[in-house]
């Protein structure tokens, strides 16, 4: 169960929220660590300044384009290591 620590942020501990739906929610500044988002859909969301690192992108799409393909082409054009 999620708990609020005195003077601290909301902390969630190993909760299963599979199938949850979030509508009209503000998650600015949220941090997701070791989060399973497989099969999730994000629509009509502001993703300005979002950073994703150390994640698995297999099958992930942005506007219908595979992210792995976007990264491959970017790296080829810019000589970046994968």
Phi, psi and omega in degrees: 000144178288141179227154175253125178271148182303122179070008183237179182283167175295131180241131175246139183237110174041055178262147176262108179248025181305135178081002180294154178233130180243121180233137179048052182241144179258113179244025179306132178076004179293151177237128177246119179235131182053045182259134177268106179246016180303132178080000180288153176236132178242122180229147175049049183241146173272114180249023178300134177063021176281139178237132177237127180219153177052046183238159173269125184252007184301122179082353180288135180233145171238122183051037177083357182259131179297128180296322179299324178289318177301315180294321179299311180296317179301313182294322177297317182287332185251003178065023181277147177284150182266000000 
